Amino acid sequence: MTRFVGIDLAWGPTARTGVAVLDEAGCLVHSSSVVTDEELDAVVRTHTAGAPVVSAIDAPLVVPNLTGMRPAERLVTQHFGRYAAGAYPANRSNRHFDPPRGERLAQRHGWTVDPDVRPDAHTSVAIEVYPHPAMVVLFGLERVIPYKSKPGRDLESRSAAWRVLLDHLERVAGPLLGLASNARWQHLRDAAVQATRPVDLDRIEDEVDAIVCAHLAWLWATERDRMVVLGTVEDGYIVVPGLPTPPAPRRPARAAAPVGLDGTEVRHRRAVEAVLVEMPSLTRDAAERLVRVVAAELSSSP
């Protein structure tokens, strides 16, 4: 009986990783968070017990490029950037991707990462996914839900966002996942509602993202026609459950550029500020470099 595994994989071995497992009917049978590779492997083996596996992993699996963006990230940003769901560049100059932790995970468990290979009784597979654009499609969002910890997001706003996220997930996948009768899910929901500190929300983030990933693994196996592979196994890819439609509504017109700055410079500065909000761990210099890399990659794409 096939098991469907979702993993919100931390880039390095010291941060928390979320893991979720669905049974052959798509029902959630386990979710938790771990830290080390050994802990993750133990959870996977315990709850798959030698069964064929379809795994959806929120982390790069194939990273051949030394610098810049993968074509997959350019495509994700082109389709989902206007929803604030663009992709972070992965390349081998980042020590976490040389080699990617996800690649090593798939190798340890014998999971094929080629999206053209169909899972069967003798073949286990892993695909790379990204929850933010997946949520845009699955939930019909106009913009990603701001549930993650970022500068300017206080406990009250994040708690409200968490309620929106959990409500959407219950609406879209709750009956299949069996969330209404799942004690662990109720614990996660209670933790979100009763949070009194930001860390209370941080503790459940990886686990809930992993549940979303597990649902994507189920869709990959059971609703393959709706799934879209952005990229290739040679250059790296990200799987999404369809492309956004209709287009996101236009944003209100921005104020005129400050005197002495042209439009390009203003856009660059705004992009840097947006990156710093979404990725608070980056320095301003790193954000500047990231914006330049993304802009160069997008301008060179056909």
N, C-alpha and C positions, 0 to 999 in steps of 0.2 A: 504494500500500500504506500503510495507516494506521500511524502511529507513536504510541506511548503514552508520555507524558512525565510524570514526577513531579518536583515542585519543592518543596523545603523552603526557602521564600523568607524571607530575613532582612527584618525590617521596614525597616531603613535600608540605605543603600548602602555601609556600611563593614564590616559583619559578613559572615560567610561564608554562602553559599547552596549547598545541595546540589541536584544535578540528576541525574536518571537517565532513560534512554530504553530502551524495549522495542520490538522489531520487531513485524511484523504477527502473529507467532505467540505473542507475549507473552514472548519471550526477552530477557533483559537484554543490551543491546549496548553500553551506555556508562553509567558513573557517575563523578561527580567533584564537586568543590566549587569555587566561583568567588566573586568579590566584587562586581564592578561590573555594571551593567546591560549594558554592552557585552560583557563576558565571557560573561554568561549568554545573551545573544542569539546570540552566535557559536556556542556549544555547541548551542543549540536548532536553529539553521539548518543547522549542519553535519550533524547527525544526523537531521534530518527531511527535508531536501533537497526542500522543496516538497510533501511528502506531506501528506494530511489528518492532523490531530493531535487526539488526546484527551488533555488535560492535567489533572492533579489537583494542586492547589496548596495547600500548607499555609500559608495567609495569607489575610486578608480580601480579597475581591474586590468586594463591594458593601457600602458603609457609608454609609447616608443619614442616620443619627441624629447629632445634634450632641453628645449626652451619653448617659450610661447604657449599657445593654446592648442588643444586637440581640435580637429574639425567638429567633433561632437559638441564641444563647449561653445564653439561659434554658432552651431545650429540651435542649441538650446537657448542661447542668448538672443538670437534672431527671432525665435518663435515666442519666447517667454519673458524676455527682458522687460517689455512694457508692463508686465504683471509683477515686476520686482522679483522675478524668479530666474534671473540669469545664473550662469554657471561659473564657478571659480576655476581658473586655469590650473591644469595639472601638467607637470613636466618633470623630467629627471633631474633638473637642477635643484628641485626640492627634495631634501633627503628622505622625506616620508614616502616619496614615489619612486625611489631608486633602490630596490624595486618596490612597487606598491604593496602595502600590507594586504589588500584584497587579492592580489595575484597569488601571494604566498598562502593565503587562506584557502583559495580554490584548489591550489596544488595539493595541500595537505589532505583535503577531503576527496580528491579525485573528481572535482566538478569541472565539466567542460565549459569554457567561457565563450565559445563561438555561438552567436545568436542564431546561426543557421542550423545548428544541431538541435533536433527535437528531443525532448526528454522521453524516456520510455522505461520499461521495467529494468533495463540493464544500463541506462545512461542517466547520470545525474548532471544537472547543469546549474550554472550561476550566471546572472545577468547584472549589469550595473544599472541602478536606478537613482532617481533624485526626487525625494518626496515633494519639494515645493512645486515644481511644474506638474507633477502628478496630481496634487491637490487642486491646482487651478482647473484641470480638466475634470477630475472626478466630482468636485464640489461645485463646479460652475462659478468660480471666483472671478471677480474683477481685479483683485490684487491679493497677494499672499496674505495669510492670516498672521498678524504680528505677535506670535506667542513666544518667540525666542527672546533671550535676554540681549538687549541692545541699549546703548545710551539713549536716554530720553523716555524709556519705557518703564513706568513705575509698576508696583505690584498690582494696583487696581486695574490698570489697563491690560496688563498681561493676564491677570486672572479672567477678565472678561473675554480676552482673545482665546484663552484655553477653553472656556465654555463653548465658544463658537466652534472651535476645532473638534472637540469631542462630540458635540451635537451633530456636526456634519458627518463625522465618521460613523456614528450610530445610524444616521439616516441612510447613508449610502451603502454601508457594509455590515451594519449591526446584526441583521437577521442571519446572514451567512456566517459571520464570525461567532455568533452565539453570545454577543456581549451582554444581553439582558440577564443571563443566568451565570455570567462568568465572575467569580468572586474577585479575581485579580483586577479585572477591568473596573469593577466597582471601587476597589481600593485606589486605583489611579484617578478615577473621577472624584472620589472624596478628597484625595490629596490636592487636586486642582482647586476644588471649591473651598477647601478649608485652609489653603496656604496662608501663612502669616508672614513669610519671608520669601524673598526671591529664590533662595536656594531650594525651597520646597518645590517650586516649579521646575528648577533645573534638574532635580533628581528624577523626575518622571519623563523628561523630554526625550532622551534616547530610546527609552522603552516604547513610548507611543509612536515615535518615528519608525521603530522596528516593526510595529504592528501594521503600519501603513505599507512598509516594504513587503511584509508577508502577504498582504492582500494583493500587491502587485505581482508577486510570484504566482499566486493563484490565478490571476488574470492572464499571465503569460502562458500558463498551461491550459487554461479552459476557454479563454476568449482571445486567442492569438490574433485574429483578424483585426481587432481594434488597436492592437499594440503597434507602436511605431518605433523603429530602431533609427536613432540619429547617429550616424557614423558607421564605422566598419570594425570588424575584429582586428584588422591590421593596424588601424590608426587609433582605435579606441572608440567606444560608443556609449550612449545612454539611452535606455528604453523608457518611453513615456506612454501612457494609456490613451493616445490620441493627441491631436493638436488642438490648440484653443480656437474656438469659434462660438459666436462671432467675435470680431476683433474687440479688444478692450476699448472703452470709451476714451475719447480724446481728453487730455488734461487741459485745464484752463490755461489760457495764454499767459506766459510769464512776463514779468516786467522787463522793460528795455534794459539792455546791457549797460553797466556802469560806464561813465565817460572814460575813455582811454583804453577800454577792453573790447576786442572784437568778439563776434559770436562764438568762434572756436574756443577762445580762451575761457569765456564764461561757461560754456558747456563742459570744458575740462575741469574747471574748478568745482562745478556742481557735481560732476561725476566723482571727483575725489571725496567731496563731502559725503556723498551717498555711500561710497565704499567704506568710509570710516564709521558710518552709522551701522552698516550691515556687518562689518568685520572689525569690531572695536579693538581686537588684539594687534592690528597692524599699526605701524608708525605712519606718520604722514608721508615720509619718503617712500615707504613701501606701497602705500596707496597710490602715490603719484606714478610709480613704476608700473603698478598693475593696470592703471587706467591707460597708460601709454601702450602697454602690450596688447590690451583688449582692442583699443582703437586701431592699432596697426594691423592686427589680425582681421578685424571686421572689414577694414578698408581694402584689404588684399583679397578677401573672399569674393568668388564670382557672383 
